[in-house]
């Protein structure tokens, strides 16, 4: 009888244990809910060289803070396209993205819609000290025979770029352009813009072509304008600047007028650059006033009077673009 009772007790215990394995209970203290894993121990720092990543646009929601170098980077929040980012004042953040070329873009300041604007995932972040550097437009120099030779059209676009350790170039962000604060990411400024030979220049500049009879290496002045200066201010890595890794990238697309004298019949309105060209000028080595290399424009008289025979282009001129810091 005792053996039978013991057997029944053992059987009951085995059944209860089996049910516990099939339906385990999770006990939660009364009045508390389990927290999602992403809410536990977000990265934080008080270091000055930091970047702050917010869960929601416009710097709302929870925030994760990272300092110096984060490689590899792992998103602290589930929705990667919702995040907004702040880079600490006086610093820039090198952010490498998981795009086709694993591009690095340099950021500074606040980016309230970062996740929707930059849609590739972040691979790594590096934060470095930075400072503001200026580039101002000082005009052109070229051979001038009469006032027709002072007619110009086209654009001059300028960036400051940093040469990275792999030899590629990353644009430095603009923080102010012609006296206006730039709040969202921008890296290129148009310092000259004129849609036609006879049209007005976009910044209402006057006397921006210097009658030197030739290109000259330096013009120690800035052009007159309806604005205080045609100038862009960039945020630049202290380390890169000190080590000569910052360059002024100049990309012109220019057409000039031409006439050899007031009585000449060889006027041309279409002496232009025939191919894309650019210049890289080492910012550290450049003086307070500096210029690009000579760029070449070619063309023929509008009516073909005075055109040289046996050559494709009878008008060939060089011009330089001048800047100051």
LUMMARGU-844720 format. One line per 5 residues: number of its first residue (from 0); their letters; for each residue x, y, z of N, C-alpha, C, O. Coordinates in steps of 0.001 Angstrom, whole numbers, plus 500000, padded with zeros to 6 digits. Each point is the difference from the previous one (the first is absolute). Layout:
REM LUMMARGU-844720
NUM	A	X Y Z X Y Z X Y Z X Y Z; ...
***
This chain:
REM LUMMARGU-844720
0	XXXXX	500833 498786 500000 499167 501214 500000 500859 501252 500000 499752 500937 499242; 501271 499068 501627 500902 501154 500088 500731 500208 498680 500209 501134 499571; 500180 497758 499784 500695 500112 498722 499099 500628 498956 500453 500796 499177; 498259 498845 500855 499050 500537 499030 499808 501493 500192 499930 500752 499027; 499983 499689 502248 499841 501429 500294 501231 500775 499546 499869 501067 499400
5	XXXXX	501321 498416 500876 501256 500666 499593 500074 500135 498489 500439 501024 499477; 499125 497929 499827 500019 500041 498536 499066 501090 499471 500356 500708 499058; 498473 499435 501525 499024 501011 499579 500548 501407 500247 499830 500883 499159; 500824 499334 501985 500575 501331 500311 501068 500364 498981 500038 501127 499506; 500837 497906 500178 501055 500248 499007 499405 500345 498647 500492 500893 499311
10	XXXXX	498450 498404 500307 499351 500247 498711 499431 501412 499934 500127 500689 498988; 499238 499732 502117 499427 501365 500043 501098 501040 499868 499834 500973 499264; 501285 498847 501432 501111 500951 499933 500580 500080 498593 500358 501083 499538; 499738 497781 499781 500537 500004 498634 499092 500785 499071 500481 500765 499165; 498199 499052 500971 499032 500711 499140 500077 501501 500227 499993 500785 499052
15	XXXXX	500082 499616 502251 500091 501440 500323 501264 500599 499403 499967 501104 499456; 501154 498172 500641 501261 500485 499452 499939 500153 498500 500510 500974 499446; 498862 498057 499890 499881 500060 498541 499191 501218 499577 500370 500685 499046; 498524 499596 501654 499188 501182 499676 500775 501282 500206 499849 500952 499234; 500970 499078 501785 500817 501198 500256 500974 500240 498864 500287 501144 499647
20	XXXXX	500236 497739 499762 500921 500159 498881 499270 500496 498763 500537 500795 499228; 498226 498728 500587 499244 500400 498811 499519 501435 500114 500033 500720 499002; 499528 499726 502146 499442 501345 500202 500756 500719 501122 499441 500217 501075; 501802 500147 498690 500736 500687 501063 499383 501358 500281 499538 500670 499077; 500449 499733 502141 499456 501303 500402 501127 500996 500185 501041 499678 500574
25	XXXXX	498736 501582 498917 500940 501097 500233 499379 500911 501031 498940 500578 499761; 501693 499555 501364 499438 500791 501095 500507 501430 499879 501209 500233 500018; 497874 500730 499860 500342 501421 499943 499500 500656 501264 498838 499821 500364; 502017 500944 500325 499533 500678 501217 498760 500836 499721 499871 500601 498933; 499214 499431 502038 498750 500755 499854 500312 501468 499746 500820 500590 500705
30	XXXXX	498523 500017 498275 500163 501423 499712 501179 500300 499092 500264 501171 499729; 500471 497804 499779 501155 500234 499123 499824 499220 498701 499443 498903 499979; 501059 501709 498919 499996 499330 498709 501443 499768 499563 500862 500834 500279; 499420 498057 499046 501376 499773 499535 500418 501100 499032 499195 500402 499160; 502047 500103 500927 500516 501022 499099 500571 499347 498755 500584 498920 500087
35	XXXXX	499258 501720 498737 500660 499468 498802 501514 500094 500165 500508 500883 500692; 500199 498203 498668 501453 499961 500159 500661 501303 499547 500998 500417 500588; 498447 500251 498347 500640 501195 499471 499927 501182 500962 500715 500986 499823; 498431 498924 501187 499875 501099 500953 500970 499858 501167 500099 500888 500846; 500600 498014 499195 500882 499741 501127 501420 500456 499683 500578 499586 498996
40	XXXXX	499978 501260 501852 501393 500419 499944 500404 500525 498628 500894 499438 499367; 498456 501645 500154 500426 500661 498774 501393 500583 500206 500313 500452 501102; 500537 499550 497864 501334 500590 500132 499904 501466 500409 499110 500714 499539; 501786 499734 501311 500011 501401 500410 501426 500429 500291 500859 499164 500281; 499398 502141 499653 501329 500531 500276 499880 501480 500321 499047 500659 499583
45	XXXXX	501916 499856 501154 500088 501438 500259 501180 500619 499255 500288 501184 500175; 500397 498029 498995 501144 500510 499240 499554 501103 499045 498889 499973 499471; 501987 500983 500324 499661 501116 499119 499964 499556 498541 499237 500555 499209; 501574 498458 500420 500040 499529 498610 498964 498903 499804 500333 498818 499921; 498412 501593 500001 498932 499008 499970 498971 500304 498897 499927 501102 499456
50	XXXXX	499298 497870 500253 498847 500141 499123 498808 499409 500742 500115 498963 500654; 498740 501707 499238 498782 499556 500674 498998 499522 498948 499708 500716 499042; 499775 498084 501141 499036 499417 499063 498669 499836 500720 499893 499281 500993; 499090 501405 498479 498674 500009 500621 499091 499013 499288 500149 499738 498807; 498901 499720 501953 499109 498967 499502 499023 500524 498960 499598 499264 499099
55	XXXXX	500015 502013 501018 498970 500578 499149 500548 501227 499266 501028 500541 500405; 498304 499912 498516 500388 501247 499339 499913 501183 500971 499316 499936 501021; 501393 501143 498634 499988 501242 500782 500456 499790 501446 499540 500685 500914; 501381 498346 499279 500689 499808 501280 499033 499670 501143 500132 500507 501114; 498902 498637 498581 499056 499562 501021 500197 498511 500272 500686 499301 499254
60	XXXXX	498697 500231 501832 500147 498607 500390 501291 499770 500763 500655 500942 500446; 499697 497792 499695 501206 499653 500729 501249 500375 499204 499931 500179 498784; 501212 499940 501901 501233 500424 499345 501146 499081 500394 500137 499613 501161; 500684 500044 497848 501238 499246 500221 501169 500913 499660 499967 500700 498988; 501068 499298 501851 501141 500895 499819 501276 499187 499826 500275 499067 500754
65	XXXXX	500501 501315 498221 501235 499289 499685 501153 501001 499922 499803 501146 499595; 501395 498423 500791 501175 500874 499964 501093 499407 499122 500138 498783 499880; 500639 502118 499504 501236 499666 499298 499773 499068 498815 499630 500469 498923; 500579 498225 501241 499884 499056 498890 499015 498893 500364 500103 499383 501060; 498937 500377 498038 499041 498904 500173 500080 499126 498747 499417 500335 498969
70	XXXXX	501296 498558 501118 500231 499141 498850 500135 498548 500470 500978 499650 500661; 498040 499505 498997 498828 500274 499161 498890 500677 500797 499923 499877 501223; 499232 500830 498065 498843 500653 500620 498796 499077 499922 499735 499385 498967; 499533 500526 502150 498744 499247 500039 498878 500941 500429 500119 500698 501007; 498817 499318 498244 498892 500910 500296 499413 499703 501378 499743 498843 500334
75	XXXXX	500043 502210 500469 499411 499792 501325 498480 499885 499963 499382 499606 500990; 500004 500740 497855 498547 500006 499886 499566 499170 498795 500760 499816 499049; 498005 499689 501009 499502 499097 498967 499782 500709 498667 500398 499482 498956; 498974 501700 501061 499685 500718 498767 501176 500897 499610 500150 501101 500531; 500681 498424 498544 501205 500724 499607 499683 501272 499223 500798 500937 499994
80	XXXXX	498049 499104 499355 499659 501154 499164 499376 501138 500814 499759 501081 499463; 499980 498688 501813 499398 501029 500845 501026 500852 500728 499652 501056 500529; 501605 498514 499512 500964 500634 500903 500351 501415 499560 499970 500324 498813; 500364 500512 502168 500586 501321 499774 501335 500048 500737 500226 499245 500945; 500662 501658 498609 501387 499983 500501 500468 501410 500340 499687 500964 499302
85	XXXXX	501073 499130 501792 500704 501229 500372 501490 499695 500145 500392 499040 500663; 500431 501802 498699 501450 499918 500178 500401 501105 500968 499530 501131 499871; 501321 498566 501087 500383 500967 501029 500596 501257 499369 500726 499901 499011; 498980 501284 501543 500571 501249 499476 501522 499933 499940 500644 499435 500884; 499926 501157 498051 501447 499998 499845 500562 498676 499538 501204 499767 500109
90	XXXXX	497937 499351 499370 500443 498679 499554 499327 499633 498681 498992 500592 499612; 501581 498425 499712 499383 499401 498824 499930 498493 500217 500773 499435 500774; 498296 499927 498535 499853 498544 500078 500186 499420 498607 499307 500382 499057; 501637 498690 500824 500189 499246 498768 499083 498773 500091 500205 499130 500847; 498788 500803 498281 499060 498883 500025 500155 499198 498715 499807 500513 498898
95	XXXXX	500546 498214 501271 500137 499107 498852 498690 499242 499818 499442 499454 500951; 500076 500526 497796 498707 499389 499695 500168 498692 499231 501003 499776 499323; 498000 499385 500800 499991 498710 499331 499385 500156 498609 499005 499350 499680; 501593 501520 499492 499550 500143 498619 500943 499220 499086 500844 499241 500476; 499016 500942 498241 500798 499230 499035 501496 500204 500203 500791 499073 499826
100	XXXXX	499593 502156 500544 501422 500318 500133 500443 500140 501453 501144 500371 500262; 497962 499337 500688 500270 500222 501427 500542 501427 500204 501083 500204 500549; 498127 500761 498993 500397 501410 499997 500069 500561 501411 499247 499596 500887; 501683 501353 499304 500096 500744 501250 499533 501429 499763 500487 500674 499093; 498570 499788 501721 499497 501374 499934 500315 500675 501330 499866 499393 501062
105	XXXXX	500558 501882 498868 500367 500754 501199 498817 500871 500407 499453 500739 499182; 500155 499168 502089 498852 500746 500517 500426 500906 501137 500969 499726 500709; 498281 501370 499451 500144 500848 501176 498623 500551 500354 499112 500042 499149; 500704 500380 502101 498733 500603 500395 498875 499000 500174 500227 498829 500306; 498533 501662 499491 498793 499227 500275 499324 499550 498709 499933 500750 499026
110	XXXXX	499564 498002 500983 499339 499446 498824 498689 499351 500450 499970 498814 500332; 498935 501977 499678 498736 499543 500596 499315 498871 499233 499170 499290 500570; 501161 500527 498141 499365 498941 499199 501064 499090 499380 499871 499565 498855; 501154 500165 501898 501154 499258 499486 499588 498675 499368 500429 499688 498889; 498751 499535 501796 499667 498656 499539 499255 499959 498682 500162 499055 499229
115	XXXXX	499020 501956 500497 499249 500021 498749 500798 500621 498863 499775 499663 498837; 501157 501242 501476 500825 500633 498963 501129 499064 499561 500253 499845 498805; 500421 499536 502160 501109 499093 499710 499514 498572 500281 499988 499550 501145; 499613 499751 497789 499238 498770 500160 500859 498738 500031 499485 498913 500261; 501807 501216 499479 500868 498836 500154 500386 499836 501468 500108 500982 500735
120	XXXXX	500096 497777 499683 500329 499727 501390 501418 500452 500345 500895 499998 499155; 499283 500387 502100 501299 500450 500497 500867 498790 500328 499542 499049 500633; 501724 500996 498927 500967 498956 500322 500905 500401 501162 500302 499182 500870; 500131 502086 499141 500895 500465 501071 499889 501505 500139 499563 500692 499080; 500844 499815 502093 499993 501435 500290 501320 500357 500689 500436 499304 500917
125	XXXXX	500193 501784 498637 501198 500538 500657 499790 501488 500222 499640 500720 499069; 500580 499748 502151 499796 501415 500347 501354 500645 500258 500825 499461 500738; 499399 501725 498633 501269 500711 500163 499749 501497 500208 498980 500540 499573; 501980 500116 501094 499942 501449 500194 500125 500712 498653 500709 499537 499107; 498591 501599 500756 499981 500722 498724 499915 501498 500252 499720 500441 501115
130	XXXXX	500527 500341 497825 499876 501451 500080 499511 500548 498671 499992 499290 498995; 499600 501980 500999 499431 500633 498811 501102 500586 499123 500930 500632 500502; 498961 499157 498183 500942 500546 499023 499221 500641 498855 498964 499488 499576; 501551 501645 499926 499300 500809 499003 500592 499834 498605 501198 499766 499838; 497939 500359 499165 500418 500185 498611 499126 501098 499407 498775 499882 499977
135	XXXXX	501865 501196 499541 499278 501126 499384 500403 500128 498538 501128 499679 499626; 497945 500791 499556 500242 500171 498565 500591 501381 499732 499503 501009 500500; 501574 499020 498696 500668 501271 499684 499981 500329 498515 500608 500990 499595; 498716 498215 499578 499852 500352 498597 500867 499181 499062 500555 498966 500374; 499549 501533 498369 500739 499325 498938 501107 500914 499490 499908 501223 500109
140	XXXXX	501132 498177 499335 500961 500764 499203 500180 499296 498665 500062 498772 499943; 500022 502005 498983 500164 499458 498649 500368 501139 499065 499832 501164 500363; 500669 498532 498431 500307 501077 499040 498740 500751 499591 499017 499381 499594; 501000 501931 500507 498844 500833 499674 500429 501040 498959 500941 500762 500225; 498361 499261 498634 500316 500949 498931 499046 501193 499997 500413 501125 499720
145	XXXXX	498332 498637 500586 499029 501080 500178 498883 499479 500892 500104 498896 500536; 498829 501881 499632 498952 499618 500949 499292 498702 499627 499473 499315 500877; 500506 500332 497829 499389 498726 499605 500727 498819 500635 499400 498953 500242; 501884 501218 500024 500778 498912 500612 499677 499824 501484 500442 499037 500626; 498787 501896 499934 499617 499891 501408 498644 499311 500173 499492 499881 501115
150	XXXXX	499939 499675 497785 498721 499300 500082 500257 498523 500291 500835 499358 499364; 498422 500120 501618 500192 498615 500424 498659 499363 500320 499033 500691 500322; 500915 497991 499586 498830 499237 500420 500471 498657 500545 501140 499587 499789; 497937 499735 500927 500338 498682 500524 499998 499971 501519 499352 500824 500645; 501371 498228 499916 500038 499813 501455 501417 499694 500466 500835 499498 499247
155	XXXXX	499405 500822 502024 501196 499532 500708 499507 499392 501304 499440 500693 500849; 500776 497996 499303 499572 499291 501208 501224 499620 500822 501032 499598 499462; 498830 500539 501852 501142 499828 500899 499620 499101 501172 498908 500112 500556; 502012 498994 499811 499877 499210 501225 501343 500021 500729 501044 500199 499378; 498929 499598 501934 501186 499587 500733 499876 498501 500192 498966 499516 500460
160	XXXXX	502078 499742 499192 499958 498551 500117 501187 499521 500824 501072 500605 499979; 498721 498307 500741 501064 499385 500789 500447 498703 499347 499184 499153 499638; 502139 500707 500218 500537 498747 499481 500072 498985 501140 500721 500206 500976; 498530 498700 498894 499939 498978 501031 501198 499058 499890 500776 500075 499048; 499363 499042 501934 501163 499114 500043 500052 499048 498809 501081 499541 499629
165	XXXXX	497767 500152 499762 499992 499101 498843 500236 500739 498687 499956 499396 498928; 500297 501927 501155 500265 500794 498805 498778 500645 499391 500138 500862 499132; 498667 498754 501288 498775 500619 499488 499782 501354 500670 500670 500338 500976; 498377 500437 498485 499725 501341 500517 498567 500060 500530 499068 499511 499361; 500775 501092 501810 498677 500198 500601 499747 501493 500134 500854 500712 500529
170	XXXXX	498002 499788 499011 499708 501431 500103 499812 500435 501450 499419 499272 500805; 501076 501917 499517 499806 500590 501323 498674 500768 500004 499691 500674 499018; 499522 499243 502052 498676 500642 500010 500090 501523 500112 500869 500535 500689; 498221 500147 498626 499883 501461 500080 499125 500363 501196 498943 499401 500198; 501492 501579 500604 499194 500455 501137 499453 501410 499792 499082 500418 500706
175	XXXXX	501479 500323 498323 499498 501345 499711 500329 500325 498547 501096 499715 499518; 497929 500889 499788 500186 500350 498599 499492 501411 499759 498809 500274 500148; 502104 500625 499479 499641 501400 499750 499253 500619 501176 499050 500759 499809; 501384 498913 501411 499405 500579 501195 498777 499274 500520 499445 500402 501022; 500110 498531 498305 498820 499241 500419 500425 498668 500607 500755 499247 499383
180	XXXXX	498761 500459 501830 500332 498741 500654 499369 498835 499240 498824 500046 499638; 501966 498916 500128 499516 498797 499336 499711 498960 501071 500908 499570 500712; 497821 500019 499407 499600 499111 501090 499977 498539 499584 500126 499120 500852; 499715 500597 497852 499991 498618 499522 501232 499741 499156 500691 500927 499577; 499571 497791 500184 501245 499634 499337 500104 500629 498614 499117 499840 499157
185	XXXXX	501997 500886 500628 500333 500554 498694 501511 500071 499909 500659 500347 500980; 499910 499329 497853 501457 499930 499902 500565 500778 498824 501216 500170 499914; 497932 500313 499166 500495 500714 498827 499333 501361 499899 498796 500128 500221; 501997 500900 499439 499465 501341 499826 500247 500464 498572 501040 499695 499416; 498010 501039 500023 500163 500595 498672 500405 501453 500189 499182 500830 500396
190	XXXXX	502077 499479 499322 500515 501344 500252 499817 500940 498818 500068 501218 500164; 499702 498234 498653 499712 500812 498818 498915 499298 499222 500072 498794 499765; 498901 501977 499828 498906 499419 499225 499405 501063 499091 499479 501015 500462; 500609 498736 498249 499489 500948 499011 499498 499178 498817 500773 499282 499365; 497926 500824 500338 499389 499103 499018 500270 500392 498559 499795 499185 499101
195	XXXXX	500657 502028 500652 500280 500428 498629 500991 501142 499975 500147 500737 500975; 500540 499403 497886 501022 501043 499845 499442 501382 500327 500684 500806 500630; 498100 499475 498956 499417 501336 500174 499143 500109 501265 499416 501054 500250; 500496 497884 500546 499129 500018 501174 500756 500433 501246 501230 500063 500010; 498003 500237 501050 500606 500430 501259 500552 498807 500770 499467 498894 499916
200	XXXXX	501591 501336 500823 500567 498959 500853 499089 499795 501198 499392 500953 500487; 500506 497808 499995 499004 499645 501020 500177 500795 501283 499010 500373 500630; 502223 499895 499773 500255 500746 501234 500179 501498 499761 500463 500731 500875; 499155 499716 497905 500090 501425 499631 501405 500543 500227 500186 501079 500562; 500786 498156 498993 501388 500451 500126 500321 501006 498904 499407 499986 498921
205	XXXXX	501544 500885 501384 500501 500971 499044 501524 499914 499992 500623 499720 501024; 499969 500524 497801 501465 500039 499882 500642 498719 500523 500959 500041 500770; 498499 498828 498803 500568 498737 500456 501007 499429 499000 500530 498909 500212; 499737 501817 498704 501027 499591 499044 501103 501055 500000 499738 501193 499842; 501478 498353 500335 501123 500917 500132 500738 500105 498674 500429 498997 499431
210	XXXXX	499712 502246 500079 500633 500283 498719 501514 500041 500185 500606 501066 500103; 499973 497765 499934 501436 499927 500237 500784 499795 498722 501226 500117 499992; 498072 499576 498924 500696 499650 498781 500428 498545 499995 500446 499482 498976; 499421 499861 502159 500364 498586 500125 499460 499481 501319 499505 500775 500818; 500586 497916 499395 499656 499473 501317 501101 500392 500978 501167 500110 499624
215	XXXXX	498456 500098 501619 500976 500374 501027 499872 499020 501165 498924 499439 500207; 502149 500342 500561 499937 498999 501065 499199 500430 501222 499447 499154 500702; 500482 502175 499570 499363 500455 501240 499212 501268 499739 500472 500903 499309; 498312 499163 501252 499224 501245 500049 499675 500245 501465 499258 499228 500608; 501283 501821 499956 499873 500232 501450 498815 500905 500314 500153 501049 500625
220	XXXXX	498661 498529 498931 498769 500729 500301 498842 499045 499766 500193 498900 499483; 498604 501516 500895 498809 499216 499706 499086 500802 499094 500097 501225 499934; 499020 498088 499371 499152 500685 499029 498892 500778 500701 499562 499638 501092; 499996 501435 498260 498881 500782 500516 498702 499247 499721 499841 499395 498940; 499236 500646 502014 498762 499242 499873 498915 500666 500821 500266 500895 500802
225	XXXXX	498493 498651 498982 498912 500450 500858 500029 499282 501343 499201 500309 500884; 501711 498739 499278 500182 499282 501262 501350 500395 500597 500896 500443 499280; 499249 499394 502054 501272 500394 500633 501203 499315 499369 501057 500614 499854; 498792 498127 499772 501070 499256 499334 499396 498758 499382 499010 499466 500499; 501585 500079 498418 499606 498717 499441 500883 498981 500711 501130 499741 499588
230	XXXXX	498335 499692 501481 500843 499220 500914 499238 498806 500539 498793 500062 500232; 501942 498840 499963 499458 498827 500677 500922 499646 501157 501221 500116 499898; 498168 499444 501216 500741 499593 501192 499783 498503 500193 498864 499530 500062; 502232 499731 500032 499956 498542 500103 500505 499560 501374 500836 500672 500603; 498645 498181 499894 500564 499363 501192 501017 498959 499553 499709 499126 499183
235	XXXXX	501515 500994 501386 501133 499223 499513 500712 499349 501177 500160 500617 501052; 500259 498156 498774 500752 499278 501024 501296 500725 500349 500776 500350 499111; 499460 499878 502186 501263 500603 500447 501189 499171 499530 500976 500532 499472; 498925 498171 500728 501114 499102 499662 500283 500031 498495 501155 500098 499587; 497786 499817 499595 500183 499982 498545 500594 501310 499507 500849 500001 499109
240	XXXXX	498709 501121 501468 500522 501303 499590 501479 500121 500339 500792 500436 499164; 499586 499186 502041 501395 500087 500426 500915 499119 499154 501181 500307 499835; 498282 498614 499636 500813 499054 499240 499853 500149 498486 500372 499105 499242; 499080 502040 500322 499935 500297 498574 499065 499111 499206 500250 499740 498823; 498666 499781 501802 499072 499098 499343 498708 500686 499548 499068 499330 499556
245	XXXXX	500871 501992 500554 498816 500750 499581 500310 500724 498686 501039 500646 499866; 498041 499235 499167 500202 500589 498678 498769 500807 499586 498870 499661 500350; 501375 501414 498898 498930 500748 499355 499772 499371 498629 500891 500001 499150; 497925 499468 500646 499641 499427 498699 499231 501048 499202 498948 500468 500436; 501576 499899 498398 499404 501029 499149 499528 499346 498703 500790 499375 499292
250	XXXXX	497919 500769 500400 499430 499402 498782 499297 501103 499203 498868 500362 500319; 501791 500177 498646 499348 501031 499183 499339 499422 498758 500385 498940 499506; 498624 501771 500007 499388 499727 498696 499724 501365 499388 498927 500568 500203; 502032 499960 499054 500032 501421 499646 499994 500218 498492 500652 499282 499242; 498590 501732 500348 500028 500541 498644 500369 501473 500092 499491 500708 500869
255	XXXXX	501383 499765 498254 500407 501411 500030 499739 500637 498634 499923 499316 498980; 499943 502021 501028 499919 500766 498768 501405 500368 499531 500968 499917 500756; 499118 500490 497986 501317 500352 499459 499850 501007 498863 499079 499928 499187; 501872 501021 500789 500157 500918 498871 501390 500600 500116 500375 500480 501070; 500393 499501 497854 501408 500424 500110 500152 501520 500104 501022 500484 500484
260	XXXXX	497965 500278 499063 500035 501470 500136 498614 500537 499697 499127 499270 499532; 500673 502043 500745 498680 500587 499786 499563 499919 498540 498805 499871 499732; 502127 500199 499317 499669 500022 498582 500080 498632 499345 499720 499862 498809; 500661 499125 501964 500179 498663 499423 498659 499366 499681 498975 500349 500586; 501048 498707 498469 498776 499293 499597 499991 498557 500506 499219 499177 499523
265	XXXXX	501649 500521 501439 500136 498606 500448 499279 499732 501325 500426 499140 500771; 498479 501594 499501 499297 499785 501273 499475 498565 500084 499458 499468 499031; 500709 499919 502136 499472 498669 500257 499311 499997 501349 500514 500550 500975; 498324 498830 499073 499258 499867 501260 500033 498569 500512 499263 499657 500924; 501584 499501 498487 499956 498572 500309 501408 499402 500110 500267 498924 499467
270	XXXXX	500608 501770 501216 501332 499459 500283 499872 499283 501351 499820 500649 501030; 500271 498036 498966 499599 499271 501203 500931 498828 500308 500827 499587 499186; 498993 499898 502036 500677 498773 500384 499363 498841 499237 498776 499874 499960; 502050 499293 499442 499488 498924 499158 499917 498662 500725 499458 499034 499463; 501075 500906 501749 499952 498762 500774 499953 500351 501481 500401 501089 500408
275	XXXXX	499105 497974 500383 499980 500204 501447 501427 500017 500534 500803 499123 499681; 499500 501869 501124 501327 500114 500592 499839 500496 501432 498967 500571 500351; 502044 499212 500468 499931 500435 501393 501413 500227 500521 500981 499638 499351; 499108 500957 501814 501291 500194 500654 499861 499667 501473 498952 500243 500599; 502106 499201 499991 500090 499756 501432 501157 500829 500541 501145 499833 499581
280	XXXXX	498544 501063 501354 500995 500918 500559 500180 499671 501475 499032 499999 500760; 502195 499722 499645 500251 499674 501404 499710 501222 500866 500650 501035 499854; 498381 498846 501043 499538 501151 500784 501072 500507 500959 500159 501210 500161; 500569 497894 500469 501025 500405 500960 501121 500764 499311 500500 500987 500540; 499896 498569 498278 501119 500618 499293 499619 501286 499278 500875 500793 499653
285	XXXXX	497841 499424 500119 499553 501214 499306 500144 501211 500914 499820 499897 501213; 500503 501247 498198 500098 501232 500771 498629 500572 500316 498974 499390 499699; 501020 501790 500913 498729 500656 500294 499220 500242 498712 498776 499870 499983; 501926 500482 498932 499401 500132 498677 500642 498966 499089 501224 499868 499977; 497966 499402 499277 500534 498931 499160 499119 499830 498776 498908 500564 499929
290	XXXXX	501571 498654 499102 499236 499827 498761 500081 498564 499528 500831 499219 500465; 498291 500446 498602 500010 498691 499364 501096 499944 498948 500663 500995 499711; 499506 497842 499737 500836 499858 498809 499316 500724 498835 498826 500350 500115; 501874 499885 498764 499314 500549 498826 499058 498967 499381 500373 498844 499798; 498406 501590 499908 499048 499198 499236 499920 500570 498586 500210 501198 499809
295	XXXXX	499490 497970 499201 500023 500420 498601 498601 499998 499393 499216 499070 500188; 500493 502021 499067 498770 500079 499210 500381 500152 498525 501034 500581 499670; 498106 498882 499443 500282 500047 498563 498730 500335 499236 498899 499678 500445; 501256 500975 498394 498846 500313 499177 500402 500664 498700 501182 500091 499671; 497809 500379 499587 500191 500696 498732 499095 501222 499957 499001 500042 500719
300	XXXXX	501322 500966 498449 499127 501167 499873 498588 499587 499579 499817 499052 499236; 499185 501684 501281 498610 499650 499697 499717 499996 498504 499253 499151 499512; 501348 501810 499743 499734 500098 498560 501144 499434 499160 500001 500115 498775; 500959 499281 501895 501163 499395 499355 500965 501007 499390 501005 499601 499410; 498712 501717 500719 500969 500982 499539 501211 499948 500919 499863 499984 501223
305	XXXXX	501299 499990 498191 501219 499985 500801 500364 498616 500487 500962 499852 500753; 498293 499119 498835 500340 498648 500421 501279 499552 499330 500211 500224 498808; 500643 499136 501980 501262 499507 499443 499723 498775 499140 499141 499182 500329; 501583 500697 498582 499794 498864 499105 500875 498824 500437 501084 500184 500554; 498424 498610 499185 500792 498814 500276 500016 499578 501457 500732 499076 500355
310	XXXXX	498477 501575 500510 499940 499614 501410 498532 499837 500392 499114 500608 499398; 500644 498571 501612 498622 499759 500435 499442 501177 500777 498825 500343 499864; 502034 500286 500966 499565 501141 500814 501017 501118 499846 501193 499808 500236; 498324 501359 499368 500908 501127 499792 500105 500889 501237 500866 500874 500054; 498268 498921 500942 500060 500770 501245 500271 499021 501141 499185 499120 500278
315	XXXXX	501938 501036 500365 500374 499151 501132 500492 500918 501112 500948 500763 499816; 498401 499155 501337 500350 500884 501115 500096 499176 501286 499305 498998 500171; 501565 501446 500715 500082 499427 501338 499408 500977 501014 500069 501215 499814; 499353 498251 501251 499532 500841 501092 500310 499309 501314 500086 498773 500053; 500083 502006 501012 500157 499492 501353 498825 500472 500845 499377 501024 499719
320	XXXXX	500337 498202 501325 498959 500364 500963 500702 500298 501321 500852 499230 500445; 498786 501892 500178 500723 500491 501166 499137 499934 501262 498786 500197 499963; 501895 499514 501163 499321 499795 501270 500811 500642 501127 501140 500425 499813; 498227 499630 501369 500714 500384 501221 499454 499182 501160 498913 499427 499918; 501859 500529 501165 499580 499261 501189 499219 500911 500951 499562 499555 501061
***
